[in-house]
Amino acid sequence: MLTKSLLVLAAALLPLACSSGAQRGDAGSNGGSAGTAASAGAGGQAGAAAPDGGSDAGGTKGGQNGDDALIVPEGLVVSLEPGGAGVLALYALTLRDGPNGLELYAALTNDGDVPACDAALKVTLYDTAGQPIGNFINGLDTKSFYLYTLPDGSTTIAACAKPGDVTMTEIATMASDISVADVGKVVYYYSYFALDAVLIDGLTITQVNTVTSNAGTTYTGTVVNALNQTVTDPSIRVFPLNRVGRPLGVALGGDASQIPAGGIWTFQTNTVETPGVDYAAFPAASF
């Protein structure tokens, strides 16, 4: 997964988990736990209108190409691990067969009163007979920046989902020998850091355009760096959505550019087959 989220914390801090036994670094098909040192996630407001009039934060929007299903495929059971607790709530999920194996796309909201920083989602798949068939994990794309003061008095920037934010993830190529028809239930939990930190401006997306051709749909636009330092290796992840905000896939873009403080980066993603009727966009970059 190309999510780039920063959280450089003192060793004494422990992640909060929505269920007992949740640990950072659980092995998954996409490379383990969320978070990459010296990288920054996206900043923004969930449900706010994007500058071009669309929604870049998982809001809902009607349209003839959408549908109202929050969980796909129909009949799939999705539940939180028993005993789980936390600020994030999963509200939409797509499980589908991809060209290289099973793919999962999920959307959650922060329904609590603290930011969820360096968050990750883990899922356990069960077959139609109720037997476990695999555990998978990936980081959650977040849309807000917080400035956190470390115990030694220095500061760092954390990528978080602030209260009210929408966060999404993709877990792709889960297993080449598992198909959607094999799965009867998805049980999930998540982990995150709850920080006493200050919300700051970060990376924002502007001028997003949806370009549709015979090959599929791509997204273009710009990312503005509102941080007070240069960032490098910018990337973008755009999830096309149905009418109720369920992610249908993800389009990716990125390069080795540098964005100075106050500067912009122009992006174009790769192609997705299903454009949906809305989108959720998450920019990222490295320090």
C-alpha positions as CSV (number, residue, x, y, z in Angstrom):
1,M,0.0,0.0,0.0
2,L,1.3,3.4,-0.9
3,T,-0.1,5.2,2.2
4,K,2.5,7.4,3.8
5,S,1.7,8.4,7.3
6,L,4.1,9.9,9.9
7,L,4.2,9.0,13.5
8,V,7.6,9.2,15.2
9,L,6.9,8.6,18.9
10,A,8.7,7.9,22.1
11,A,9.2,4.2,22.8
12,A,7.1,4.4,25.9
13,L,3.9,5.2,24.0
14,L,1.8,2.3,23.0
15,P,-0.9,2.1,20.3
16,L,-4.5,1.9,21.3
17,A,-6.3,-1.0,19.8
18,C,-10.0,-1.6,19.3
19,S,-9.6,-5.2,20.5
20,S,-7.4,-7.0,22.9
21,G,-4.2,-8.4,21.4
22,A,-4.0,-6.0,18.5
23,Q,-0.4,-5.3,17.7
24,R,1.5,-3.1,15.3
25,G,3.5,-5.1,12.9
26,D,1.0,-8.0,12.3
27,A,2.1,-9.5,9.1
28,G,-0.2,-9.0,6.1
29,S,0.0,-9.5,2.4
30,N,0.8,-5.8,1.8
31,G,3.7,-5.5,4.1
32,G,2.6,-5.3,7.7
33,S,1.6,-2.4,9.9
34,A,0.7,1.1,8.9
35,G,3.1,4.0,9.0
36,T,6.4,4.9,7.5
37,A,8.9,6.9,9.4
38,A,9.6,10.4,8.0
39,S,6.5,10.5,5.9
40,A,3.4,12.6,6.0
41,G,-0.2,11.8,5.5
42,A,-3.0,14.0,4.2
43,G,-4.7,16.9,5.8
44,G,-8.3,18.0,5.3
45,Q,-11.9,17.8,6.6
46,A,-14.2,14.9,6.3
47,G,-17.4,15.6,4.5
48,A,-16.2,19.0,3.4
49,A,-16.7,20.1,-0.2
50,A,-13.6,19.9,-2.4
51,P,-12.5,23.2,-4.1
52,D,-13.7,21.9,-7.4
53,G,-17.2,21.2,-6.0
54,G,-16.8,17.5,-5.5
55,S,-16.2,15.7,-2.2
56,D,-12.7,14.6,-1.3
57,A,-13.6,13.2,2.1
58,G,-16.0,10.4,1.7
59,G,-19.2,12.3,1.6
60,T,-22.3,10.9,-0.3
61,K,-23.6,12.2,-3.5
62,G,-26.4,10.9,-5.8
63,G,-26.0,9.9,-9.4
64,Q,-27.3,7.4,-11.9
65,N,-24.1,5.3,-11.9
66,G,-24.1,4.7,-8.1
67,D,-26.0,2.3,-5.8
68,D,-26.9,2.2,-2.2
69,A,-25.1,-0.9,-1.0
70,L,-22.7,-0.4,2.0
71,I,-21.4,-3.9,2.0
72,V,-20.6,-5.9,-1.2
73,P,-21.0,-8.7,-2.0
74,E,-24.6,-9.1,-0.8
75,G,-24.9,-11.4,2.2
76,L,-21.3,-10.9,3.4
77,V,-21.2,-10.7,7.2
78,V,-18.9,-7.9,8.5
79,S,-18.3,-7.5,12.2
80,L,-16.0,-6.0,14.8
81,E,-13.9,-8.5,16.7
82,P,-15.8,-9.4,20.0
83,G,-14.8,-7.2,22.8
84,G,-13.5,-4.5,20.5
85,A,-13.8,-0.8,21.4
86,G,-12.4,2.4,20.0
87,V,-13.2,5.6,18.1
88,L,-13.3,4.2,14.6
89,A,-16.4,2.7,13.0
90,L,-16.4,0.7,9.8
91,Y,-19.4,1.7,7.7
92,A,-18.7,0.4,4.2
93,L,-16.7,-2.4,2.6
94,T,-16.1,-3.9,-0.9
95,L,-14.7,-7.4,-1.3
96,R,-14.1,-8.4,-4.9
97,D,-12.0,-10.6,-7.1
98,G,-9.1,-8.7,-8.7
99,P,-6.7,-9.7,-11.5
100,N,-4.0,-10.8,-8.9
101,G,-6.3,-12.1,-6.1
102,L,-8.9,-11.0,-3.6
103,E,-9.2,-7.2,-3.0
104,L,-10.8,-5.4,-0.1
105,Y,-11.7,-1.7,0.2
106,A,-13.0,-0.3,3.5
107,A,-14.3,3.1,4.8
108,L,-14.4,4.1,8.5
109,T,-15.3,7.2,10.4
110,N,-13.8,8.6,13.6
111,D,-16.9,8.8,15.8
112,G,-14.9,9.7,18.9
113,D,-13.5,12.8,20.4
114,V,-9.7,12.2,20.0
115,P,-7.6,11.9,16.8
116,A,-6.8,8.4,15.6
117,C,-3.1,8.6,14.5
118,D,-1.0,6.1,12.5
119,A,-4.1,3.9,12.2
120,A,-4.2,0.5,10.7
121,L,-7.0,-2.0,9.9
122,K,-6.7,-5.7,10.2
123,V,-9.2,-8.2,8.8
124,T,-9.7,-11.9,9.4
125,L,-11.5,-13.8,6.6
126,Y,-13.7,-16.8,7.3
127,D,-15.0,-19.2,4.7
128,T,-18.7,-20.1,4.3
129,A,-18.3,-22.9,6.9
130,G,-17.0,-20.5,9.5
131,Q,-13.3,-21.5,9.3
132,P,-10.6,-18.8,9.3
133,I,-8.8,-18.6,6.0
134,G,-6.4,-15.6,6.5
135,N,-5.4,-12.4,8.3
136,F,-4.5,-9.3,6.5
137,I,-3.5,-5.7,7.5
138,N,-2.8,-2.3,6.0
139,G,-2.6,1.3,7.0
140,L,-5.6,3.6,6.9
141,D,-5.3,6.7,4.8
142,T,-6.0,9.8,7.0
143,K,-6.7,13.4,6.1
144,S,-5.5,15.5,9.0
145,F,-2.1,16.7,10.4
146,Y,-1.3,17.1,14.1
147,L,1.7,18.6,15.7
148,Y,2.8,16.4,18.6
149,T,5.3,17.4,21.3
150,L,7.6,14.5,22.3
151,P,8.7,13.9,26.0
152,D,12.1,15.6,25.2
153,G,10.3,18.8,24.1
154,S,10.9,18.3,20.4
155,T,8.0,18.2,18.0
156,T,6.9,15.9,15.2
157,I,4.0,15.7,12.8
158,A,1.4,12.9,13.0
159,A,-1.0,11.9,10.3
160,C,-4.4,11.3,11.9
161,A,-8.1,10.9,11.4
162,K,-9.5,13.7,13.5
163,P,-13.0,13.4,15.1
164,G,-15.5,13.4,12.2
165,D,-13.0,12.4,9.6
166,V,-13.4,9.6,7.1
167,T,-10.5,7.2,6.6
168,M,-10.1,4.5,4.0
169,T,-7.8,1.6,3.0
170,E,-7.1,-0.9,0.3
171,I,-5.9,-4.5,1.1
172,A,-5.1,-5.9,-2.4
173,T,-3.7,-9.2,-3.6
174,M,-4.8,-10.8,-0.3
175,A,-4.4,-14.4,-1.6
176,S,-4.4,-15.7,-5.2
177,D,-6.2,-18.9,-4.1
178,I,-9.1,-17.2,-2.4
179,S,-12.1,-15.9,-4.2
180,V,-15.1,-13.8,-3.1
181,A,-17.3,-17.0,-3.3
182,D,-15.1,-18.6,-0.7
183,V,-15.7,-15.9,2.0
184,G,-18.7,-15.8,4.3
185,K,-17.5,-13.4,7.0
186,V,-15.0,-10.6,7.6
187,V,-14.1,-9.8,11.2
188,Y,-12.1,-6.6,11.6
189,Y,-10.2,-4.6,14.3
190,Y,-8.0,-1.6,14.1
191,S,-5.2,0.1,16.1
192,Y,-4.1,3.7,16.4
193,F,-2.4,6.2,18.7
194,A,-4.6,8.8,20.6
195,L,-2.4,11.9,21.0
196,D,-2.7,15.1,22.9
197,A,-1.7,17.2,19.8
198,V,-2.6,20.3,17.9
199,L,-4.3,20.3,14.5
200,I,-2.3,22.0,11.8
201,D,-2.6,22.7,8.1
202,G,-0.9,20.0,6.0
203,L,-1.5,18.8,2.4
204,T,-4.7,19.8,0.6
205,I,-6.1,18.8,-2.8
206,T,-7.5,21.3,-5.3
207,Q,-8.8,21.4,-8.9
208,V,-9.6,17.7,-9.1
209,N,-10.9,16.6,-12.5
210,T,-12.3,13.2,-13.5
211,V,-11.2,12.1,-16.9
212,T,-13.1,9.1,-18.5
213,S,-12.1,7.3,-21.6
214,N,-12.5,3.9,-23.2
215,A,-9.7,2.6,-21.0
216,G,-11.3,3.8,-17.7
217,T,-11.2,6.7,-15.4
218,T,-8.3,8.8,-14.2
219,Y,-8.0,11.8,-11.8
220,T,-6.0,14.9,-12.2
221,G,-5.5,17.8,-9.9
222,T,-3.0,19.6,-7.6
223,V,-1.7,19.1,-4.0
224,V,-0.9,22.2,-2.0
225,N,1.8,22.0,0.7
226,A,0.7,24.1,3.6
227,L,3.5,22.8,5.9
228,N,6.4,25.1,6.7
229,Q,8.9,22.7,5.2
230,T,9.7,21.0,1.8
231,V,8.2,17.5,1.2
232,T,9.3,15.0,-1.3
233,D,8.0,12.0,-3.2
234,P,4.3,13.1,-3.3
235,S,1.6,10.6,-4.0
236,I,-2.1,10.5,-4.3
237,R,-4.7,7.8,-3.7
238,V,-8.3,8.4,-5.0
239,F,-11.1,6.0,-4.1
240,P,-14.1,6.2,-6.4
241,L,-17.3,5.9,-4.3
242,N,-20.9,4.9,-4.8
243,R,-23.8,7.0,-3.6
244,V,-23.4,6.1,0.0
245,G,-19.7,6.5,0.2
246,R,-18.5,2.9,-0.3
247,P,-15.1,2.7,-2.0
248,L,-15.2,0.8,-5.3
249,G,-11.4,0.6,-6.0
250,V,-8.5,3.0,-5.9
251,A,-6.5,5.1,-8.4
252,L,-2.8,5.8,-7.6
253,G,-0.3,8.5,-8.7
254,G,3.1,9.7,-7.5
255,D,6.6,10.8,-8.5
256,A,9.9,11.9,-7.1
257,S,9.1,15.7,-7.0
258,Q,9.9,18.1,-4.2
259,I,7.1,20.5,-3.0
260,P,8.5,23.5,-1.2
261,A,6.5,25.1,1.6
262,G,3.5,26.8,0.0
263,G,4.2,25.1,-3.3
264,I,2.0,22.8,-5.4
265,W,2.3,19.4,-7.1
266,T,0.3,18.5,-10.2
267,F,-0.8,14.9,-10.3
268,Q,-2.5,12.3,-12.6
269,T,-3.5,8.9,-11.4
270,N,-3.6,5.6,-13.1
271,T,-6.9,4.1,-14.4
272,V,-9.8,2.6,-12.5
273,E,-12.5,0.6,-14.2
274,T,-15.4,1.8,-12.0
275,P,-15.6,5.6,-11.6
276,G,-18.6,5.7,-9.2
277,V,-20.4,9.0,-8.6
278,D,-18.0,10.6,-6.1
279,Y,-14.4,10.2,-4.8
280,A,-12.3,10.3,-1.7
281,A,-8.8,11.6,-2.2
282,F,-5.8,11.3,0.1
283,P,-2.5,13.0,-0.7
284,A,0.8,12.0,1.0
285,A,4.5,12.9,0.8
286,S,7.8,12.3,2.6
287,F,9.9,14.6,4.7
